[in-house]
Every structure is written in structure tokens, then in C-alpha cells.
Amino acid sequence: MLLRTRHLRGLARRLTRRFVAYGGTSSWRTDCVLLTGALAVTVAGCTFTLPVHEKTVVSTPVAAINSLTLDEYRNAVAKRIVERNPSYVLHGKPQAMLRSLVVVSFTVDANGHVVESKIYRTNGDDETESTALATLRRAAPLPQPPGKLLNGRGQLELFEDWLFNDDGKFQLRELASPQAETFN
């Protein structure tokens, strides 16, 4: 291949010199045709071998298979939290401008026990943060998660959003009503 490349470079140099010497006459056109033919022969001599791949099996991602089950489990957890904390639950639409949005990250074991819980995101309202964590603890044990959702340690990490109105009552994002559109 290296020899062919050197040969083509030399041929191109010679053609350039002839072009200058002939001033663009028909002899130069003949050389261009010869160069094109040489290039075609060179390329035809090259062989391209495409790699042979085994038949590719397209598998559906685990997340897509488990999404319906995960959604159902998240819904069951949200219902449990609401059932165990009725005095804190907001009925109706959340106000247009929420007091706070608290995102809690929590880990559930195979028996539904909350192994770990922490504030993932918040606006810094300490009262709503402690209410969110307390209502999660009161709801324990949570429903047992489906086995296929558990990680290698037999646990499942979830996130849930607590939407707080000014009066300190909340709705969970999983079960929330549409938010009000106007300020009252």
C-alpha cells in the first residue's frame, strides 16, 4: 500500500509539472485520464474485509421491563405513606406557589423496611424536611418490593417528592392532584 501511495504522489507531481509546461493543452487532459485510471486500478486492487459479527440480539433494557412494576410499587408506597399520615395530607389541589418541595431518597430492603432515608433536594425549610422524613418513618414497614426490582444487596432505592402548602400539609408527587394555576 505504501508503494502505491508513493507512486501516486510521484504521478501527481509529474502531472502538475506537465500542466505547467503544456499550459493546459489536450496532452494534459490525457494525463488526467491516465491518472484517474491508475487511481481506479489502485482502489480496485484494495480489498476491504468487513468484520464478521455474530447475530446481534437486541435485548430490552431491564428498566423498561420493570418500569410498570416499579411504577406500581412506587404507587403502593405513596398510598401507604398517605394512609399512615392522614392529618398531614392535603386534599384537593396544591396551591400555585408551594411552600416547599422536598425530595427524599430512601432505601427499602426486601421486607419493606426503610434502611436509609435522607433529604435529596429541598429549599431549606427545616420544618417540611423533618415532616417528610417523619411521615416516611411512620409509614414503615412499606409494602415488600418485587424481588426483580432489588439490587445485589437485596435493596431498592427510591425517590419521592413531598409537595407542601403553606399550612404544612402535603401531597406526594406520585399521587398529587394538578397544581392550582392562580394565586389566591
C-alpha positions in Angstrom: 0.0 0.0 0.0 2.9 2.3 0.8 4.4 1.8 -2.7 1.1 2.6 -4.3 0.8 5.8 -2.3 4.3 6.9 -3.2 3.7 6.0 -6.9 0.5 8.1 -6.9 2.3 11.1 -5.3 5.0 10.9 -7.9 2.4 10.7 -10.7 0.6 13.7 -9.3 3.8 15.7 -9.2 4.7 14.8 -12.8 1.2 15.8 -13.9 1.5 19.1 -12.2 4.8 19.8 -13.9 3.3 18.8 -17.3 0.2 21.0 -16.7 2.5 24.0 -16.2 4.7 23.0 -19.2 1.8 22.3 -21.6 -0.3 25.3 -20.4 -3.5 23.1 -20.1 -3.5 21.5 -23.6 -5.1 18.3 -24.5 -2.0 16.3 -23.6 -2.6 17.3 -20.0 -6.2 16.0 -20.2 -4.8 12.7 -21.4 -2.6 12.5 -18.4 -5.6 13.3 -16.1 -7.5 10.4 -17.7 -4.5 8.2 -17.1 -4.3 9.3 -13.5 -8.0 8.6 -13.0 -7.5 5.1 -14.5 -4.5 4.5 -12.3 -6.4 5.5 -9.2 -9.3 3.2 -10.2 -7.0 0.3 -10.7 -5.3 1.0 -7.3 -8.6 1.2 -5.5 -9.9 -1.9 -7.2 -6.8 -3.7 -6.0 -7.6 -2.9 -2.4 -9.8 -5.3 -0.5 -12.0 -4.4 2.4 -13.0 -7.1 4.7 -15.8 -6.2 7.0 -15.7 -7.8 10.4 -18.0 -10.7 10.9 -20.4 -10.1 13.7 -22.4 -12.7 15.5 -26.1 -12.2 15.2 -26.8 -9.3 17.5 -29.6 -9.9 19.9 -31.4 -6.8 20.9 -32.4 -7.1 24.5 -35.0 -4.9 26.2 -33.4 -2.9 29.0 -34.2 -4.1 32.5 -35.6 -0.7 33.4 -38.1 -1.0 30.6 -39.2 -4.5 31.7 -39.5 -3.4 35.3 -41.0 0.1 34.7 -44.6 -1.0 35.1 -43.8 -3.0 38.2 -41.7 -0.1 39.6 -44.5 2.4 38.9 -46.9 0.1 40.7 -44.6 -0.3 43.7 -44.0 3.5 43.9 -47.7 4.0 43.9 -48.2 1.4 46.7 -45.5 3.1 48.8 -47.1 6.5 48.3 -50.5 5.2 49.3 -49.0 3.6 52.4 -47.4 6.9 53.4 -50.7 8.8 52.9 -52.7 6.1 54.8 -50.4 6.3 57.8 -50.3 10.1 58.0 -53.9 11.3 57.3 -53.6 14.5 59.4 -50.7 15.7 57.2 -52.2 15.0 53.8 -53.5 17.8 51.7 -56.8 17.1 50.0 -57.6 19.0 46.8 -55.2 21.0 44.6 -51.9 22.1 45.9 -51.6 25.9 45.9 -50.0 27.7 42.9 -46.8 28.7 44.8 -45.8 25.8 47.0 -44.2 26.5 50.4 -41.7 23.7 49.8 -40.8 20.8 47.6 -38.8 18.2 49.5 -37.3 15.3 47.6 -36.4 12.3 49.8 -34.1 9.5 48.8 -34.8 6.2 50.7 -33.7 2.6 50.5 -36.1 -0.3 51.2 -35.0 -3.8 51.9 -36.7 -7.0 50.7 -39.1 -6.9 53.8 -40.2 -3.3 53.2 -38.1 -1.8 56.0 -36.6 1.6 55.4 -32.9 1.0 55.7 -31.8 4.6 54.9 -33.6 7.9 54.2 -32.2 11.3 53.5 -33.1 14.7 52.0 -32.0 14.7 48.4 -33.2 18.2 47.4 -35.0 21.0 49.3 -35.5 24.7 49.5 -34.1 24.7 53.1 -37.3 24.7 55.0 -36.3 22.6 58.1 -39.9 22.0 59.2 -41.0 20.5 56.0 -37.8 18.4 55.7 -38.4 16.9 59.2 -42.1 16.3 58.3 -41.2 14.5 55.1 -38.7 12.2 56.9 -41.1 11.6 59.9 -44.0 10.7 57.7 -41.8 8.2 55.8 -40.7 6.6 59.1 -44.3 6.4 60.3 -45.3 4.6 57.2 -42.8 1.8 57.7 -42.8 -1.1 57.1 -43.6 -0.3 53.5 -45.0 -2.9 51.1 -42.4 -5.6 50.1 -40.9 -4.7 46.8 -41.0 -7.2 44.0 -37.8 -9.3 44.0 -36.8 -8.5 40.5 -36.5 -4.8 41.5 -34.0 -5.4 44.2 -30.3 -4.8 43.7 -27.5 -7.2 44.5 -27.7 -6.3 48.2 -31.5 -7.1 48.3 -32.5 -3.4 48.4 -34.3 -0.9 46.3 -33.5 2.9 46.2 -36.4 5.2 45.6 -37.1 8.9 45.4 -40.3 10.7 46.3 -41.4 14.3 46.2 -43.3 15.9 49.1 -45.3 19.0 47.9 -46.0 21.3 50.9 -48.7 24.0 51.0 -48.3 27.0 53.4 -50.3 25.2 56.1 -47.7 22.4 56.3 -50.0 19.7 54.6 -48.5 17.8 51.7 -49.2 15.7 48.7 -46.8 13.1 47.3 -45.9 13.7 43.7 -46.9 10.1 42.9 -50.5 10.8 43.9 -50.7 14.6 43.5 -53.6 16.5 42.1 -52.9 19.1 39.4 -51.5 22.2 41.0 -53.6 25.4 41.1 -52.9 27.9 38.3 -53.7 31.1 40.1 -52.6 32.7 43.3 -55.3 33.2 45.9 
